[in-house]
């Protein structure tokens, strides 16, 4: 928990209106995660928190890239990430989570956004990882050469 302390938003430190935060996401962000489908992330997360008297609206802008292994050629390639997301934070008598809204218990003083950032990045990985040069036929890959020779 202490390692992810930089991803905690303390509501008391936010002013009414817009508050801005930036995070640089690299390998250390995923340090304790096994079985990632990507490597070498180089991602910027810009967060705008709009505070009103009763709710907080978090606007995430995620831009960057990471390396994927092509499912066909097994070659590594850089995959660009470009995401925009909104999360509404309200307060109520009980805690609850929805796709784009979270209700925190009255009196809650902070929110750890690490899991939200993690989920957005991991969910950006395509189901089928295809090297761009496979599409246009310009890739040179021993694996694809062997597969072509095996075609009947």
C-alpha angles and dihedrals in degrees: 000000000000091000091061094046092115089066095059115108111208108206094206091061093055121095124216111273124022125354121184132211133173129200130188111213118203138144093300091064089064096037097123096039120102125202102026116174092217141045140208100025116198103181136154120207117196115191127193115190115197109200123198129168094272110019144030121219115201117202113195122197113187121187131165142071146264136192121261131186113235113242091218107037099022087225119139119243137174115253119200120224124205117167137159121190140168128211123188118208119200133167127233145147092280137028120252138162130212132171096273103009138059126192114206125197114266109268095032108146103191148023127210107218096185093101093049092052091045092050094049093051096044092046090053091069107106118240091230112043108204123172110236090234090059088063094053095037097239099114119115108210131156090211093056091044090055091047091051091051090051093054114112 
